[in-house]
């Protein structure tokens, strides 16, 4: 009997561990630094607030300082939608970087509630700079992941420049998970690729990705016409009486 108990307990524990391994843990607000030939480095931030990393030595290739914020899990009243933004100051190591630096900023804890009844989403991505050194180029795009992925095309700025801004958008149908670990959630993020000729240079730039929530114009119109509609209905009833 005791042996059967332990065997049953072991089987239950194995099942629990299997389920735990099969259910992906939510990552939250992260920034991932990547370069071909080197291990990725992930910086964990706190959702719904401003974060600062200080200077990060990335494998002796780049020094990266990051200030990032987002509105997860809700929307920003100031921006009128779910927003994610980063400001990254990047400088190559003295020896020169071997390859481009790729910076992925994302948060997978945004609530799909404000978007679930829309049937589609518009995604906006913008980038500005106060410095890109000569021979440097920064390219970025934004993405949103629900049951499918919506992404903007790349926008870029090149140096030498001390000022510049570019932006674009993409729209498309979107639905969101309603069951499972990702239920009623979506991921908002952006990717920046930093290139310097010869592997030496510096850049200071901001990438902002926004999924605005449309103002309910149809609802406003309906409410605006409501008194007139009620008046017409009441007059018809009086005539029928």
C-alpha positions as CSV (number, residue, x, y, z in Angstrom):
1,X,0.0,0.0,0.0
2,X,2.8,2.4,1.0
3,X,4.7,1.6,-2.3
4,X,1.5,2.3,-4.3
5,X,1.1,5.7,-2.4
6,X,4.6,6.7,-3.3
7,X,4.2,5.7,-6.9
8,X,1.0,7.6,-7.2
9,X,2.5,10.7,-5.5
10,X,5.5,10.5,-7.9
11,X,3.2,10.3,-10.9
12,X,1.2,13.3,-9.7
13,X,4.3,15.3,-9.0
14,X,5.7,14.4,-12.5
15,X,2.4,15.6,-14.0
16,X,2.5,18.9,-12.1
17,X,6.1,19.5,-13.2
18,X,5.2,18.7,-16.8
19,X,2.3,21.2,-16.8
20,X,4.6,23.8,-15.2
21,X,7.2,23.3,-17.9
22,X,4.6,23.4,-20.6
23,X,3.1,26.7,-19.4
24,X,5.4,29.6,-20.4
25,X,6.1,32.1,-17.6
26,X,5.2,35.7,-18.4
27,X,8.3,37.8,-19.0
28,X,6.9,41.2,-18.2
29,X,8.8,44.3,-19.2
30,X,12.2,43.4,-20.7
31,X,15.0,44.9,-22.8
32,X,17.2,42.4,-24.6
33,X,20.6,43.3,-26.0
34,X,21.8,41.1,-28.9
35,X,24.9,40.9,-31.1
36,X,25.9,38.2,-33.5
37,X,28.6,36.0,-31.8
38,X,27.7,37.0,-28.3
39,X,25.2,35.8,-25.7
40,X,22.1,37.9,-25.3
41,X,21.7,40.0,-22.2
42,X,18.2,40.6,-20.7
43,X,17.4,43.5,-18.5
44,X,14.2,43.2,-16.4
45,X,12.2,46.3,-15.8
46,X,9.0,47.2,-13.9
47,X,5.8,47.6,-15.9
48,X,3.8,50.7,-15.7
49,X,6.6,53.1,-14.6
50,X,9.9,54.7,-15.7
51,X,13.0,52.6,-15.4
52,X,16.7,53.3,-15.7
53,X,19.6,50.8,-16.1
54,X,22.7,52.9,-15.7
55,X,25.7,52.1,-17.9
56,X,25.8,48.4,-19.1
57,X,29.0,46.9,-20.4
58,X,27.8,44.5,-23.1
59,X,30.7,42.0,-23.6
60,X,33.2,44.8,-24.0
61,X,31.5,45.7,-27.3
62,X,29.1,48.4,-26.3
63,X,28.3,50.6,-23.4
64,X,24.5,51.0,-23.2
65,X,22.4,53.2,-20.9
66,X,18.7,52.7,-21.0
67,X,15.8,54.7,-19.7
68,X,12.5,53.0,-20.5
69,X,8.8,53.2,-19.5
70,X,5.5,51.8,-20.5
71,X,1.8,52.0,-19.4
72,X,1.2,48.3,-18.9
73,X,-1.1,46.8,-18.1
74,X,-3.4,49.7,-19.0
75,X,-3.4,52.6,-21.3
76,X,-1.8,56.0,-21.0
77,X,-4.2,58.9,-20.6
78,X,-1.6,61.2,-22.0
79,X,-1.0,59.2,-25.1
80,X,-4.5,57.8,-25.5
81,X,-3.4,54.2,-25.7
82,X,-1.0,51.5,-24.7
83,X,2.5,53.0,-25.0
84,X,6.1,51.7,-24.7
85,X,9.1,53.9,-25.0
86,X,12.9,53.7,-24.6
87,X,15.8,56.1,-24.6
88,X,19.1,54.4,-25.2
89,X,22.5,56.0,-25.2
90,X,25.0,53.6,-27.0
91,X,28.8,53.9,-27.3
92,X,31.1,51.3,-28.9
93,X,34.0,49.9,-27.0
94,X,37.4,51.3,-27.8
95,X,38.4,48.2,-29.7
96,X,35.4,48.5,-32.1
97,X,32.3,46.4,-32.2
98,X,32.3,43.2,-34.2
99,X,28.7,43.5,-35.3
100,X,25.6,45.6,-35.0
101,X,23.8,46.0,-31.7
102,X,20.1,44.9,-31.6
103,X,17.9,46.2,-28.9
104,X,14.5,44.6,-28.3
105,X,12.1,46.3,-25.9
106,X,8.8,44.6,-25.0
107,X,6.1,44.0,-22.4
108,X,3.7,41.1,-22.6
109,X,1.4,42.2,-19.8
110,X,-0.8,44.7,-21.6
111,X,-4.5,44.2,-21.1
112,X,-6.4,43.6,-24.3
113,X,-9.7,44.9,-22.8
114,X,-9.7,48.3,-24.5
115,X,-9.0,46.6,-27.9
116,X,-10.9,43.3,-27.9
117,X,-14.1,44.7,-29.4
118,X,-12.4,46.8,-32.1
119,X,-11.6,44.0,-34.5
120,X,-8.4,45.8,-35.6
121,X,-5.5,47.8,-34.3
122,X,-3.4,50.7,-35.5
123,X,0.2,50.6,-34.4
124,X,2.4,53.7,-34.5
125,X,6.2,53.8,-34.2
126,X,8.4,56.9,-34.0
127,X,12.1,57.5,-33.5
128,X,14.0,60.7,-32.6
129,X,17.7,61.4,-32.0
130,X,19.9,64.1,-30.4
131,X,23.1,62.4,-31.7
132,X,24.2,59.8,-34.2
133,X,27.9,59.9,-35.1
134,X,29.2,59.9,-38.6
135,X,28.9,56.6,-40.3
136,X,26.2,55.5,-37.8
137,X,22.6,54.4,-38.6
138,X,19.8,53.5,-36.3
139,X,16.8,51.5,-37.6
140,X,13.7,50.6,-35.8
141,X,10.2,49.1,-36.1
142,X,7.4,48.4,-33.7
143,X,5.3,45.2,-33.2
144,X,2.2,44.1,-31.4
145,X,1.4,40.4,-30.7
146,X,-2.1,39.0,-30.0
147,X,-3.4,36.0,-31.8
148,X,-1.3,37.3,-34.7
149,X,1.5,39.8,-35.1
150,X,1.2,43.3,-36.5
151,X,4.5,45.1,-37.3
152,X,5.5,48.5,-38.8
153,X,8.1,48.7,-41.5
154,X,11.6,49.9,-40.6
155,X,12.3,53.6,-40.1
156,X,15.9,54.9,-39.9
157,X,18.1,57.9,-39.1
158,X,21.8,58.2,-40.1
159,X,24.7,60.4,-38.9
160,X,26.3,62.6,-38.6
161,X,23.3,64.3,-37.1
162,X,22.3,66.0,-33.9
163,X,18.6,66.2,-34.5
164,X,16.0,64.2,-36.4
165,X,12.7,62.3,-36.1
166,X,10.8,59.8,-38.3
167,X,7.6,57.9,-37.8
168,X,5.2,55.5,-39.4
169,X,2.2,53.3,-38.7
170,X,0.5,50.0,-39.6
171,X,-3.1,48.9,-39.3
172,X,-4.6,45.4,-39.4
173,X,-7.2,43.0,-38.0
174,X,-6.3,41.7,-34.5
175,X,-7.9,39.3,-32.0
176,X,-6.6,38.3,-28.6
177,X,-6.3,35.1,-26.6
178,X,-9.2,34.5,-24.3
179,X,-7.9,31.3,-22.6
180,X,-4.5,30.0,-21.4
181,X,-1.6,31.8,-19.8
182,X,-1.9,34.7,-22.3
183,X,-5.6,35.2,-21.9
184,X,-6.7,38.9,-22.3
185,X,-3.2,40.0,-22.8
186,X,-1.0,41.2,-25.6
187,X,2.6,42.1,-26.2
188,X,3.8,45.5,-27.3
189,X,7.4,46.1,-28.3
190,X,10.0,47.7,-30.6
191,X,13.3,46.7,-32.1
192,X,16.2,49.0,-32.8
193,X,19.3,48.0,-34.8
194,X,22.4,50.2,-34.2
195,X,25.2,50.1,-36.9
196,X,28.5,52.0,-36.9
197,X,30.9,51.9,-39.8
198,X,34.1,50.4,-38.5
199,X,32.4,49.4,-35.2
200,X,33.0,52.8,-33.6
201,X,30.6,55.5,-32.8
202,X,27.8,56.7,-30.5
203,X,24.1,57.4,-30.7
204,X,21.4,58.8,-28.4
205,X,17.9,58.0,-29.6
206,X,14.3,57.4,-28.5
207,X,11.9,54.8,-29.9
208,X,8.2,55.1,-29.0
209,X,5.6,52.5,-29.9
210,X,1.9,53.3,-29.4
211,X,-1.3,51.5,-29.9
212,X,-3.9,54.2,-29.7
213,X,-7.5,53.5,-28.6
214,X,-9.9,55.2,-31.1
215,X,-12.3,57.6,-29.6
216,X,-15.8,56.1,-29.7
217,X,-17.0,58.4,-32.5
218,X,-19.9,56.2,-33.3
219,X,-21.0,56.1,-29.7
220,X,-20.7,59.9,-29.5
221,X,-22.8,60.3,-32.6
222,X,-25.4,57.9,-31.3
223,X,-25.6,59.8,-28.0
224,X,-25.8,63.1,-29.8
225,X,-28.7,61.9,-31.8
226,X,-30.4,60.2,-28.9
227,X,-32.7,63.1,-27.8
228,X,-33.9,63.6,-31.3
229,X,-34.6,59.9,-31.7
230,X,-36.6,59.8,-28.5
231,X,-38.6,62.8,-29.5
232,X,-39.6,61.3,-32.8
233,X,-40.5,58.0,-31.1
234,X,-42.7,59.8,-28.5
235,X,-44.5,61.9,-31.2
236,X,-45.3,58.7,-33.2
237,X,-46.7,57.1,-30.1
238,X,-48.9,60.1,-29.4
239,X,-50.2,60.1,-33.0
240,X,-51.0,56.4,-32.7
241,X,-52.9,57.0,-29.5
